[in-house]
Amino acid sequence: MEKVLVLLLVALAVAYAVPDPRGIIIQLEDGELCLNSLQCKSKCCHRETGLSLARCMPKASENSECSAKSLYGVYYKCPCERGLTCEVDKSIVGSITNTNFGICLDAGRSRE
């Protein structure tokens, strides 16, 4: 019995020592199911409708529809890629219902 327990402990130690580049809970690839954007490599957990399952998706590119940062961490439209800003008319109702959508614009060009 002791040998089996030692063997089991050694097997568990080896399994935890080998890092897996693909995450199970965090560092999820695009297309994998998620509960929050923090789990995704792209930092966007996207759902089509209120009843659909959320999946990791790439961030919105220039001139694409986007959402401002959300408290919930799940988006109907992904936030913009780095260097872009989401030009959106923010409202309290839109913030609560997660429907403040806009367009991703280049931060340098939007100031001109």
Summary of the structure (lengths in Angstrom):
residues: 112
radius of gyration: 19.9
end to end distance: 74.4
largest distance: 74.4
contacts: 290
relative contact order: 0.14
helix: 26%
strand: 21%
